[in-house]
Amino acid sequence: MPELDAPGAAEPVTYPPDHRTRPTSGTFVFTAPPHTRITRLEMNCRPRPCAEAIATDGSTATARTGPGRWRWNVPVRVWLQAAANAPMQRARYSGNLSVDGERQPLDVVITEGRQGLFGIVREDAPNNSGALVSDVVPGSPADKAGIRPGDVIVSFNGRVITNAREQSAARVGVLRAGAVVPVTYRRPDGGVRTAEVTLVDTL
């Protein structure tokens, strides 16, 4: 079972052959575990190549053997990559491989992440209207996103923010360094902007 860093490189899961002969063409369907994506298949189909397709989001992949009888005689590998936005704690996640309807597990462990940092000092905005930014760390993700003192965070990673504590709770212990999060903030002139922010582990 591979251990994946998030973000990090893709790692393979290998399935040994069962050496069974099937009477007609076969179908392999891979379903990626949560918080991962399939990046590559290594089917080693012979003498004719398998028809392979990986979903755009990497959530599934399929491979079909050529017409006629076939025998699974060589190992099959699927490569998985953990999402940068995976939960911060170490955990095991499960998908599956289905070969002509017969399922096998497709499991990975996503390793512990480091706390993602944003780079603001905040306080409650008036009337529960968000997290008021009182200072921004130079060079931080918030700084690079264009957030300035006086702005008010109203949404963080898809979560509506009404005060400073909620903004902290949306990040601390939840989002790892490398996570990319949408942040919506209100300018002092009333304009509203949204930025994609990549969190870091040091400021």
Contacts in CASP RR format, 6 or more apart in sequence:
PFRMAT RR
TARGET T0000
AUTHOR 0000-0000-0000
METHOD contacts of the structure
MODEL  1
MPELDAPGAAEPVTYPPDHRTRPTSGTFVFTAPPHTRITRLEMNCRPRPC
AEAIATDGSTATARTGPGRWRWNVPVRVWLQAAANAPMQRARYSGNLSVD
GERQPLDVVITEGRQGLFGIVREDAPNNSGALVSDVVPGSPADKAGIRPG
DVIVSFNGRVITNAREQSAARVGVLRAGAVVPVTYRRPDGGVRTAEVTLV
DTL
1 13 0 8 1.000
1 92 0 8 1.000
1 107 0 8 1.000
1 108 0 8 1.000
1 109 0 8 1.000
2 11 0 8 1.000
2 12 0 8 1.000
2 13 0 8 1.000
2 80 0 8 1.000
2 108 0 8 1.000
2 109 0 8 1.000
3 11 0 8 1.000
3 108 0 8 1.000
3 109 0 8 1.000
3 110 0 8 1.000
3 111 0 8 1.000
4 11 0 8 1.000
4 36 0 8 1.000
4 80 0 8 1.000
4 81 0 8 1.000
4 82 0 8 1.000
4 108 0 8 1.000
4 109 0 8 1.000
4 110 0 8 1.000
4 111 0 8 1.000
5 82 0 8 1.000
5 110 0 8 1.000
5 111 0 8 1.000
5 113 0 8 1.000
6 35 0 8 1.000
6 82 0 8 1.000
6 83 0 8 1.000
6 84 0 8 1.000
6 85 0 8 1.000
6 86 0 8 1.000
6 110 0 8 1.000
6 111 0 8 1.000
6 113 0 8 1.000
6 176 0 8 1.000
6 178 0 8 1.000
7 82 0 8 1.000
7 83 0 8 1.000
7 84 0 8 1.000
7 178 0 8 1.000
8 81 0 8 1.000
8 82 0 8 1.000
9 81 0 8 1.000
10 39 0 8 1.000
10 40 0 8 1.000
10 79 0 8 1.000
10 80 0 8 1.000
10 81 0 8 1.000
11 79 0 8 1.000
11 80 0 8 1.000
11 81 0 8 1.000
11 108 0 8 1.000
12 42 0 8 1.000
12 77 0 8 1.000
12 78 0 8 1.000
12 79 0 8 1.000
12 80 0 8 1.000
13 77 0 8 1.000
13 78 0 8 1.000
13 79 0 8 1.000
13 80 0 8 1.000
13 106 0 8 1.000
13 107 0 8 1.000
13 108 0 8 1.000
14 75 0 8 1.000
14 76 0 8 1.000
14 77 0 8 1.000
15 75 0 8 1.000
15 76 0 8 1.000
15 77 0 8 1.000
15 78 0 8 1.000
15 97 0 8 1.000
15 104 0 8 1.000
16 75 0 8 1.000
17 72 0 8 1.000
17 73 0 8 1.000
17 74 0 8 1.000
17 75 0 8 1.000
17 76 0 8 1.000
18 72 0 8 1.000
19 71 0 8 1.000
19 72 0 8 1.000
19 73 0 8 1.000
20 71 0 8 1.000
20 72 0 8 1.000
21 69 0 8 1.000
21 70 0 8 1.000
21 71 0 8 1.000
22 69 0 8 1.000
22 70 0 8 1.000
22 71 0 8 1.000
22 72 0 8 1.000
22 100 0 8 1.000
23 68 0 8 1.000
23 69 0 8 1.000
24 67 0 8 1.000
24 68 0 8 1.000
24 69 0 8 1.000
25 64 0 8 1.000
25 65 0 8 1.000
25 66 0 8 1.000
25 67 0 8 1.000
25 68 0 8 1.000
25 70 0 8 1.000
26 64 0 8 1.000
26 65 0 8 1.000
26 66 0 8 1.000
26 70 0 8 1.000
26 99 0 8 1.000
26 100 0 8 1.000
27 62 0 8 1.000
27 63 0 8 1.000
27 64 0 8 1.000
27 65 0 8 1.000
27 98 0 8 1.000
27 99 0 8 1.000
27 100 0 8 1.000
28 43 0 8 1.000
28 50 0 8 1.000
28 62 0 8 1.000
28 63 0 8 1.000
28 64 0 8 1.000
28 76 0 8 1.000
28 97 0 8 1.000
28 98 0 8 1.000
28 99 0 8 1.000
29 60 0 8 1.000
29 61 0 8 1.000
29 62 0 8 1.000
29 97 0 8 1.000
29 98 0 8 1.000
29 101 0 8 1.000
30 38 0 8 1.000
30 41 0 8 1.000
30 60 0 8 1.000
30 61 0 8 1.000
30 62 0 8 1.000
30 78 0 8 1.000
30 96 0 8 1.000
30 97 0 8 1.000
30 106 0 8 1.000
31 59 0 8 1.000
31 60 0 8 1.000
31 95 0 8 1.000
31 96 0 8 1.000
31 97 0 8 1.000
31 98 0 8 1.000
31 106 0 8 1.000
32 38 0 8 1.000
32 58 0 8 1.000
32 59 0 8 1.000
32 60 0 8 1.000
32 61 0 8 1.000
32 80 0 8 1.000
32 95 0 8 1.000
32 106 0 8 1.000
33 80 0 8 1.000
33 93 0 8 1.000
33 94 0 8 1.000
33 95 0 8 1.000
33 106 0 8 1.000
33 107 0 8 1.000
33 108 0 8 1.000
34 93 0 8 1.000
34 95 0 8 1.000
35 82 0 8 1.000
35 83 0 8 1.000
35 85 0 8 1.000
35 86 0 8 1.000
35 87 0 8 1.000
35 93 0 8 1.000
35 110 0 8 1.000
36 80 0 8 1.000
36 81 0 8 1.000
36 82 0 8 1.000
36 83 0 8 1.000
36 86 0 8 1.000
36 93 0 8 1.000
36 108 0 8 1.000
36 110 0 8 1.000
37 57 0 8 1.000
37 58 0 8 1.000
37 59 0 8 1.000
37 80 0 8 1.000
37 81 0 8 1.000
37 83 0 8 1.000
38 54 0 8 1.000
38 55 0 8 1.000
38 58 0 8 1.000
38 59 0 8 1.000
38 60 0 8 1.000
38 61 0 8 1.000
38 78 0 8 1.000
38 79 0 8 1.000
38 80 0 8 1.000
39 54 0 8 1.000
39 58 0 8 1.000
39 79 0 8 1.000
39 80 0 8 1.000
39 81 0 8 1.000
40 54 0 8 1.000
40 78 0 8 1.000
40 79 0 8 1.000
41 52 0 8 1.000
41 54 0 8 1.000
41 61 0 8 1.000
41 63 0 8 1.000
41 76 0 8 1.000
41 77 0 8 1.000
41 78 0 8 1.000
41 79 0 8 1.000
42 76 0 8 1.000
42 77 0 8 1.000
42 78 0 8 1.000
42 79 0 8 1.000
43 49 0 8 1.000
43 50 0 8 1.000
43 52 0 8 1.000
43 63 0 8 1.000
43 76 0 8 1.000
44 74 0 8 1.000
44 75 0 8 1.000
44 76 0 8 1.000
45 63 0 8 1.000
45 65 0 8 1.000
45 66 0 8 1.000
46 74 0 8 1.000
48 65 0 8 1.000
48 66 0 8 1.000
50 63 0 8 1.000
50 64 0 8 1.000
50 65 0 8 1.000
50 66 0 8 1.000
51 63 0 8 1.000
51 64 0 8 1.000
51 66 0 8 1.000
52 61 0 8 1.000
52 62 0 8 1.000
52 63 0 8 1.000
53 61 0 8 1.000
53 62 0 8 1.000
53 63 0 8 1.000
54 60 0 8 1.000
54 61 0 8 1.000
55 61 0 8 1.000
61 78 0 8 1.000
72 99 0 8 1.000
76 97 0 8 1.000
78 97 0 8 1.000
78 106 0 8 1.000
80 106 0 8 1.000
80 108 0 8 1.000
82 108 0 8 1.000
82 110 0 8 1.000
84 176 0 8 1.000
84 178 0 8 1.000
84 179 0 8 1.000
84 180 0 8 1.000
84 198 0 8 1.000
85 175 0 8 1.000
85 176 0 8 1.000
85 179 0 8 1.000
85 180 0 8 1.000
85 181 0 8 1.000
86 110 0 8 1.000
86 176 0 8 1.000
87 110 0 8 1.000
87 174 0 8 1.000
87 176 0 8 1.000
88 112 0 8 1.000
88 113 0 8 1.000
88 114 0 8 1.000
88 115 0 8 1.000
88 116 0 8 1.000
88 173 0 8 1.000
88 174 0 8 1.000
88 175 0 8 1.000
88 176 0 8 1.000
89 112 0 8 1.000
89 113 0 8 1.000
90 109 0 8 1.000
90 110 0 8 1.000
90 111 0 8 1.000
90 112 0 8 1.000
90 113 0 8 1.000
91 109 0 8 1.000
91 110 0 8 1.000
92 107 0 8 1.000
92 108 0 8 1.000
92 109 0 8 1.000
93 107 0 8 1.000
93 108 0 8 1.000
93 109 0 8 1.000
93 110 0 8 1.000
94 105 0 8 1.000
94 106 0 8 1.000
94 107 0 8 1.000
95 105 0 8 1.000
95 106 0 8 1.000
95 107 0 8 1.000
96 103 0 8 1.000
96 104 0 8 1.000
96 105 0 8 1.000
96 106 0 8 1.000
97 103 0 8 1.000
97 104 0 8 1.000
97 105 0 8 1.000
97 106 0 8 1.000
98 104 0 8 1.000
113 176 0 8 1.000
113 177 0 8 1.000
114 176 0 8 1.000
114 177 0 8 1.000
114 201 0 8 1.000
115 172 0 8 1.000
115 173 0 8 1.000
115 175 0 8 1.000
115 176 0 8 1.000
115 177 0 8 1.000
115 201 0 8 1.000
116 171 0 8 1.000
116 175 0 8 1.000
116 176 0 8 1.000
116 177 0 8 1.000
116 178 0 8 1.000
116 179 0 8 1.000
116 199 0 8 1.000
116 200 0 8 1.000
116 201 0 8 1.000
117 140 0 8 1.000
117 141 0 8 1.000
117 177 0 8 1.000
117 199 0 8 1.000
117 200 0 8 1.000
117 201 0 8 1.000
117 202 0 8 1.000
117 203 0 8 1.000
118 140 0 8 1.000
118 141 0 8 1.000
118 142 0 8 1.000
118 171 0 8 1.000
118 197 0 8 1.000
118 199 0 8 1.000
119 136 0 8 1.000
119 137 0 8 1.000
119 140 0 8 1.000
119 141 0 8 1.000
119 142 0 8 1.000
119 143 0 8 1.000
119 203 0 8 1.000
120 131 0 8 1.000
120 133 0 8 1.000
120 134 0 8 1.000
120 135 0 8 1.000
120 136 0 8 1.000
120 137 0 8 1.000
120 140 0 8 1.000
120 142 0 8 1.000
120 147 0 8 1.000
120 153 0 8 1.000
121 133 0 8 1.000
121 134 0 8 1.000
121 135 0 8 1.000
121 136 0 8 1.000
122 131 0 8 1.000
122 132 0 8 1.000
122 133 0 8 1.000
122 134 0 8 1.000
122 153 0 8 1.000
122 164 0 8 1.000
122 167 0 8 1.000
122 168 0 8 1.000
123 131 0 8 1.000
123 132 0 8 1.000
123 134 0 8 1.000
123 164 0 8 1.000
124 130 0 8 1.000
124 131 0 8 1.000
124 132 0 8 1.000
124 163 0 8 1.000
124 164 0 8 1.000
124 165 0 8 1.000
125 131 0 8 1.000
125 132 0 8 1.000
125 152 0 8 1.000
125 163 0 8 1.000
128 162 0 8 1.000
128 163 0 8 1.000
129 152 0 8 1.000
129 154 0 8 1.000
129 162 0 8 1.000
129 186 0 8 1.000
130 152 0 8 1.000
130 153 0 8 1.000
130 154 0 8 1.000
130 161 0 8 1.000
130 162 0 8 1.000
130 163 0 8 1.000
130 164 0 8 1.000
130 166 0 8 1.000
130 167 0 8 1.000
131 152 0 8 1.000
131 153 0 8 1.000
131 161 0 8 1.000
131 163 0 8 1.000
131 164 0 8 1.000
131 166 0 8 1.000
131 167 0 8 1.000
132 150 0 8 1.000
132 151 0 8 1.000
132 152 0 8 1.000
132 164 0 8 1.000
133 142 0 8 1.000
133 147 0 8 1.000
133 148 0 8 1.000
133 149 0 8 1.000
133 150 0 8 1.000
133 151 0 8 1.000
133 152 0 8 1.000
133 153 0 8 1.000
133 185 0 8 1.000
134 149 0 8 1.000
134 150 0 8 1.000
135 149 0 8 1.000
136 142 0 8 1.000
136 143 0 8 1.000
136 147 0 8 1.000
136 148 0 8 1.000
136 149 0 8 1.000
137 143 0 8 1.000
137 203 0 8 1.000
139 203 0 8 1.000
140 200 0 8 1.000
140 203 0 8 1.000
141 197 0 8 1.000
141 198 0 8 1.000
141 199 0 8 1.000
141 200 0 8 1.000
142 183 0 8 1.000
142 197 0 8 1.000
144 197 0 8 1.000
145 183 0 8 1.000
145 195 0 8 1.000
145 196 0 8 1.000
145 197 0 8 1.000
146 195 0 8 1.000
147 153 0 8 1.000
147 183 0 8 1.000
147 185 0 8 1.000
147 195 0 8 1.000
150 188 0 8 1.000
151 185 0 8 1.000
151 186 0 8 1.000
151 187 0 8 1.000
151 188 0 8 1.000
152 185 0 8 1.000
152 186 0 8 1.000
153 161 0 8 1.000
153 167 0 8 1.000
153 183 0 8 1.000
153 184 0 8 1.000
153 185 0 8 1.000
154 160 0 8 1.000
154 161 0 8 1.000
154 184 0 8 1.000
154 185 0 8 1.000
154 186 0 8 1.000
154 192 0 8 1.000
155 161 0 8 1.000
155 182 0 8 1.000
155 183 0 8 1.000
155 184 0 8 1.000
155 194 0 8 1.000
156 167 0 8 1.000
156 170 0 8 1.000
156 171 0 8 1.000
156 181 0 8 1.000
156 183 0 8 1.000
156 184 0 8 1.000
157 170 0 8 1.000
157 171 0 8 1.000
157 175 0 8 1.000
157 179 0 8 1.000
157 181 0 8 1.000
157 182 0 8 1.000
157 183 0 8 1.000
158 181 0 8 1.000
158 182 0 8 1.000
159 166 0 8 1.000
159 170 0 8 1.000
160 166 0 8 1.000
161 167 0 8 1.000
161 170 0 8 1.000
171 199 0 8 1.000
175 181 0 8 1.000
175 199 0 8 1.000
176 199 0 8 1.000
177 199 0 8 1.000
177 200 0 8 1.000
177 201 0 8 1.000
178 198 0 8 1.000
178 199 0 8 1.000
178 200 0 8 1.000
178 201 0 8 1.000
179 198 0 8 1.000
179 199 0 8 1.000
180 196 0 8 1.000
180 197 0 8 1.000
180 198 0 8 1.000
180 199 0 8 1.000
181 196 0 8 1.000
181 197 0 8 1.000
181 199 0 8 1.000
182 194 0 8 1.000
182 195 0 8 1.000
182 196 0 8 1.000
182 197 0 8 1.000
183 194 0 8 1.000
183 195 0 8 1.000
183 196 0 8 1.000
183 197 0 8 1.000
184 192 0 8 1.000
184 193 0 8 1.000
184 194 0 8 1.000
185 192 0 8 1.000
185 193 0 8 1.000
185 194 0 8 1.000
185 195 0 8 1.000
186 192 0 8 1.000
187 193 0 8 1.000
END
